[in-house]
Amino acid sequence: MAVLMANDGVSFTELKEALDLTDGNLASHVSALEKAGYVQVAKQFVGKKPNTTYTASSEGKQAFQDHLAALEKLLRG
C-alpha cells in the first residue's frame, strides 16, 4: 500500500520489482487488497502485451492512513 500511496498508478512489474516478490506472491497479496476494496485494478493491452496497473482506492487510502495513525499512537505510548 505504501508504494501505491506514493504513486498514482503502478504496473504489476514495477510493484513486483519494488517489493521483490514472486508473481504468485504479489498476485495473492493484491487479490486480498482488491477483495477488501483497497486496490483498484486496471487491465489493458499495450501492443500485444498485457499490462495490469494498480491504484489505491479511496477506502484503501483511508485504511492506510488509519493504520499509520495507529502505528504512531503505539510508538508514542
Secondary structure as the mmCIF struct_conf table of DSSP 4:
data_model
#
loop_
_struct_conf.conf_type_id
_struct_conf.id
_struct_conf.beg_label_comp_id
_struct_conf.beg_label_asym_id
_struct_conf.beg_label_seq_id
_struct_conf.end_label_comp_id
_struct_conf.end_label_asym_id
_struct_conf.end_label_seq_id
HELX_RH_AL_P HELX_RH_AL_P1 ALA A 2 ALA A 6
BEND BEND1 ASN A 7 ASP A 8
STRN STRN1 VAL A 10 SER A 11
HELX_RH_AL_P HELX_RH_AL_P2 PHE A 12 LEU A 19
TURN_TY1_P TURN_TY1_P1 ASP A 20 ASP A 20
HELX_RH_AL_P HELX_RH_AL_P3 ASP A 23 LYS A 35
TURN_TY1_P TURN_TY1_P2 ALA A 36 GLY A 37
STRN STRN2 VAL A 39 VAL A 46
TURN_TY1_P TURN_TY1_P3 GLY A 47 LYS A 48
STRN STRN3 LYS A 49 ALA A 56
HELX_RH_AL_P HELX_RH_AL_P4 SER A 58 ARG A 76
#
